[in-house]
Structure formats: structure tokens, C-alpha cells
Amino acid sequence: MTPATAPPAPGARTTRTAATRAAIMTAAERLFAERGVSAVSNRQVGEAAGQANNTAVAYHFGTKTDLIRAIIRKHAQDIEARRTPMLASVRGSADIRDWIRCLVLPSTEHFAALGAPSWYARFNAQVMTDPALRALIYEDALSSASLQENLMGLRATADAIPPRIRRTRADMARQLLVHMCSERERDLDLAADTDGAGRWHWAGTTVNDDAGTWEELATDLVDALTGLWTAPISR
């Protein structure tokens, strides 16, 4: 067998496979964020990732749900690594703000590290609109030891709140966190594509806007969620 027809070395094949998987995940994350999960086919993801084979997504990941889980787990590694030392610094605290900071900052710091443009915050918001996929996110999230500790610490400081009201406020907090991060990511993406005068263009209209930073959003979210959890109960 001549060198020209020799199969690639195992190491080269592994590297190529990893690069293909990464390209597919990046393309899927962007398309799902921009169009919604149900509106995007595996074939479209493969094409956006530069794959000529229509079955590339199925070959490397299996189902669309498997692909979504892979994207979530990829980002979860960094978020988990950020949360763990934060929890160590507040362990035993009776201040609800400490536990809320541990809930908010690992995600906003991760989003900030992604730079602009990025799509993961908007990807999360899209996935959360699908009941089955939302259950998938919960399942994966609750397998995180650090998140479990975070939620237990938060609950301990809010234990005086009746269970039904506590569940409602937890739903409100989740909506605020997911969708405000999605909005900030979108604004930063738009702001990165300005006309050179600090203005971005949307729907044919020139808009002056200060997109703000992830750090500012994190501070605002901690303030808002602290207020939500400590608000008076009138029912």
C-alpha cells in the first residue's frame, strides 16, 4: 500500500472526529438559538457544520436530543468548575444573597467568557420552551452535586416561605435568569455589529443602545432575585 492510499493514523482520525463533533455542536447551538429547536433539522445542522454527509449528526451524536444533551454538558463543565469554589466560600451562610450569587455568577461568568457573538444563553431559552427538553435540562442539572448544594442552601435560607409560594418564586427566578441572560446575549451580539458610532441596526431601524456587560447583569440579577425571595407574602 502506497503512502497516498494509506488510511489515516488512529491519532489523526481521533482528532478529525473531535473537530467534526465540535463543528456540529457549534452549528447546532447557533441554529437552535436563532430559529428554535423544532425548526432546525439534523440535515441543516450538518450542512451548517460543513458536512456533506446528511447523516453526520446521527453518526456522531444519535438523535437531536442526544446532540442537545452534548451541548449542555459541554458548557456545564465550565459552569460547574466556577460554582464549586464559590460554594466553598459561602458554606454555612444564612444570607440568602450568598446563595443567589452562587446560582447566578457561574453562568454569567461563563457567558462572558464565551465572548461575542455567542449563542448558548439563547439556546437555553429556546430549549426551555419545549416541555420534554426542559425536563432534560432539569435532569442533567440536578445531577450536578454543586447545583444540588446550591439549591439546598437557598432553600434553607428561604425555609420560612410556604412550599407553594416557594415553588412559584423558584419558577419566577428561573424565568428571570434564563430570559434575561438570553436578552443580554442578544444585545451584546447586536452591539458587536455596530456602524462604528455605537449604534446597531435592527428591522431597518438604527438604534442607540448601551448593551451593558455580563458583570452588570449579574449584579442586577442578584439584586432582583434577592428582592424576589425576600418580598413580603400577602397570601
C-alpha positions as CSV (number, residue, x, y, z in Angstrom):
1,M,0.0,0.0,0.0
2,T,1.4,3.3,-1.0
3,P,1.5,6.3,1.3
4,A,-1.0,8.1,-0.9
5,T,-3.7,5.4,-0.2
6,A,-2.7,4.5,3.4
7,P,-5.5,5.1,6.0
8,P,-5.0,7.9,8.5
9,A,-3.2,7.2,11.7
10,P,-5.5,6.5,14.7
11,G,-4.4,9.7,16.3
12,A,-5.3,11.8,13.2
13,R,-8.7,10.0,12.9
14,T,-9.5,10.8,16.6
15,T,-8.5,14.5,16.1
16,R,-10.6,14.7,12.9
17,T,-13.6,13.2,14.7
18,A,-13.3,15.6,17.6
19,A,-13.1,18.5,15.2
20,T,-16.2,17.3,13.4
21,R,-18.2,16.8,16.6
22,A,-17.2,20.3,17.8
23,A,-18.2,21.9,14.5
24,I,-21.6,20.1,14.7
25,M,-22.2,21.3,18.2
26,T,-21.3,24.9,17.4
27,A,-23.6,24.9,14.3
28,A,-26.4,23.3,16.2
29,E,-26.1,25.7,19.1
30,R,-26.3,28.7,16.8
31,L,-29.1,27.4,14.7
32,F,-31.2,26.3,17.6
33,A,-30.6,29.7,19.3
34,E,-31.6,31.7,16.2
35,R,-34.5,29.6,14.9
36,G,-35.7,27.3,17.7
37,V,-35.1,23.6,18.1
38,S,-38.1,22.3,16.3
39,A,-37.5,24.5,13.2
40,V,-34.0,23.0,12.6
41,S,-33.3,19.6,11.2
42,N,-30.3,17.4,11.7
43,R,-29.6,17.8,8.0
44,Q,-29.5,21.6,8.3
45,V,-27.1,21.3,11.3
46,G,-24.8,19.0,9.3
47,E,-24.8,21.4,6.3
48,A,-24.0,24.4,8.6
49,A,-21.2,22.4,10.1
50,G,-19.7,21.8,6.6
51,Q,-20.6,18.1,6.5
52,A,-21.6,16.7,3.1
53,N,-23.0,13.5,4.6
54,N,-26.6,14.0,5.6
55,T,-26.3,11.5,8.4
56,A,-23.3,13.2,10.1
57,V,-25.3,14.3,13.1
58,A,-26.9,10.9,13.6
59,Y,-23.5,9.2,13.2
60,H,-21.7,11.4,15.7
61,F,-24.5,12.0,18.2
62,G,-27.5,9.9,17.6
63,T,-30.8,11.8,18.0
64,K,-31.4,15.6,18.2
65,T,-32.0,15.1,21.9
66,D,-28.6,13.4,22.3
67,L,-27.0,16.4,20.4
68,I,-28.7,18.9,22.7
69,R,-27.6,16.9,25.8
70,A,-24.0,17.0,24.5
71,I,-24.1,20.8,24.0
72,I,-25.5,21.3,27.6
73,R,-22.8,19.0,29.1
74,K,-20.1,20.8,27.2
75,H,-21.0,24.1,28.8
76,A,-21.9,22.6,32.2
77,Q,-18.3,21.6,32.8
78,D,-17.1,25.2,33.0
79,I,-20.1,26.4,34.9
80,E,-19.6,23.6,37.5
81,A,-15.9,24.5,37.8
82,R,-16.9,28.1,38.6
83,R,-19.6,27.3,41.1
84,T,-17.6,24.8,43.2
85,P,-15.2,27.3,44.8
86,M,-17.9,29.9,45.2
87,L,-19.9,27.4,47.3
88,A,-16.9,26.6,49.4
89,S,-16.7,30.3,50.3
90,V,-20.3,30.6,51.5
91,R,-20.9,27.2,53.0
92,G,-22.9,27.6,56.2
93,S,-24.0,31.1,55.4
94,A,-27.5,32.2,56.4
95,D,-27.5,35.1,54.0
96,I,-29.7,34.3,51.0
97,R,-27.8,36.7,48.8
98,D,-24.7,34.5,49.1
99,W,-26.6,31.5,47.7
100,I,-28.2,33.6,44.9
101,R,-24.7,34.8,43.9
102,C,-23.6,31.2,43.6
103,L,-26.6,30.5,41.4
104,V,-26.1,33.5,39.1
105,L,-22.4,34.2,38.8
106,P,-21.1,30.9,37.4
107,S,-23.5,31.2,34.4
108,T,-22.9,34.9,33.7
109,E,-19.2,34.5,34.0
110,H,-19.3,31.6,31.6
111,F,-21.4,33.6,29.1
112,A,-18.9,36.5,29.4
113,A,-16.0,34.1,28.7
114,L,-17.7,32.9,25.5
115,G,-17.3,36.4,24.1
116,A,-19.5,37.9,21.3
117,P,-21.1,36.6,19.2
118,S,-22.3,33.7,21.4
119,W,-25.5,31.6,21.4
120,Y,-25.6,29.5,24.5
121,A,-27.9,31.7,26.6
122,R,-30.4,32.0,23.7
123,F,-30.0,28.2,23.1
124,N,-31.0,27.7,26.7
125,A,-34.1,29.9,26.3
126,Q,-35.2,28.0,23.2
127,V,-34.7,24.6,24.8
128,M,-36.7,25.7,27.8
129,T,-39.8,26.4,25.6
130,D,-40.1,22.6,24.9
131,P,-41.6,20.7,27.8
132,A,-39.7,17.5,27.0
133,L,-36.4,19.2,26.5
134,R,-37.0,21.3,29.7
135,A,-37.3,18.1,31.6
136,L,-34.0,17.0,30.0
137,I,-32.2,20.2,31.3
138,Y,-33.6,19.6,34.8
139,E,-32.5,16.0,34.8
140,D,-28.9,16.9,33.7
141,A,-28.8,20.0,36.0
142,L,-29.9,18.1,39.1
143,S,-27.2,15.5,38.6
144,S,-24.7,18.3,39.5
145,A,-23.6,18.0,43.1
146,S,-22.7,21.6,43.2
147,L,-26.1,22.8,42.0
148,Q,-27.8,20.5,44.4
149,E,-25.8,22.0,47.3
150,N,-26.6,25.5,45.9
151,L,-30.3,24.8,45.8
152,M,-30.3,23.3,49.3
153,G,-28.5,26.3,50.7
154,L,-31.0,28.6,49.0
155,R,-33.9,26.6,50.3
156,A,-32.6,26.6,53.8
157,T,-32.4,30.4,53.9
158,A,-36.0,30.6,52.4
159,D,-37.4,27.9,54.6
160,A,-39.9,30.3,56.2
161,I,-41.7,30.7,52.9
162,P,-44.7,28.3,52.5
163,P,-43.9,25.5,50.0
164,R,-46.4,26.5,47.3
165,I,-45.1,30.1,47.3
166,R,-41.6,28.9,47.4
167,R,-42.2,26.8,44.2
168,T,-43.8,29.8,42.5
169,R,-40.9,32.1,43.3
170,A,-38.4,29.4,42.2
171,D,-40.3,29.4,38.8
172,M,-40.1,33.2,38.6
173,A,-36.4,33.1,39.4
174,R,-35.7,30.6,36.8
175,Q,-37.6,32.5,34.1
176,L,-35.8,35.7,35.1
177,L,-32.4,34.1,35.0
178,V,-32.9,32.3,31.7
179,H,-34.5,35.0,29.7
180,M,-32.5,38.0,31.0
181,C,-29.3,36.2,30.1
182,S,-30.8,35.4,26.6
183,E,-31.7,39.1,26.2
184,R,-28.2,40.3,27.3
185,E,-26.5,37.9,24.9
186,R,-28.7,39.1,22.0
187,D,-27.9,42.7,22.9
188,L,-24.2,42.1,23.1
189,D,-24.3,40.3,19.8
190,L,-26.1,43.2,18.2
191,A,-23.8,45.8,19.8
192,A,-20.8,43.9,18.4
193,D,-22.1,44.6,14.9
194,T,-22.3,48.4,15.1
195,D,-22.0,51.0,12.4
196,G,-18.9,52.4,14.1
197,A,-20.8,55.0,16.1
198,G,-22.1,52.9,18.9
199,R,-25.3,52.1,17.0
200,W,-26.7,48.9,15.8
201,H,-29.3,48.2,13.2
202,W,-32.4,46.1,13.6
203,A,-35.5,45.7,11.5
204,G,-34.4,48.6,9.3
205,T,-34.1,50.9,12.3
206,T,-31.0,52.5,13.7
207,V,-31.0,52.2,17.5
208,N,-28.7,53.8,20.0
209,D,-28.1,51.3,22.8
210,D,-25.7,50.5,25.6
211,A,-25.8,46.8,25.8
212,G,-24.2,46.7,29.2
213,T,-22.0,43.9,30.4
214,W,-22.4,40.4,31.9
215,E,-21.0,41.7,35.2
216,E,-23.6,44.4,35.4
217,L,-26.4,41.9,34.5
218,A,-25.1,39.6,37.2
219,T,-25.3,42.4,39.8
220,D,-28.8,43.3,38.7
221,L,-30.0,39.7,38.8
222,V,-28.6,39.1,42.3
223,D,-30.4,42.3,43.5
224,A,-33.6,41.3,41.7
225,L,-33.6,37.7,42.9
226,T,-32.8,38.7,46.4
227,G,-35.8,41.0,46.3
228,L,-38.0,38.3,44.9
229,W,-37.1,35.8,47.5
230,T,-37.4,38.2,50.4
231,A,-40.5,40.0,49.3
232,P,-43.5,40.1,51.7
233,I,-46.0,37.4,51.4
234,S,-49.6,38.5,51.1
235,R,-51.5,35.3,50.6
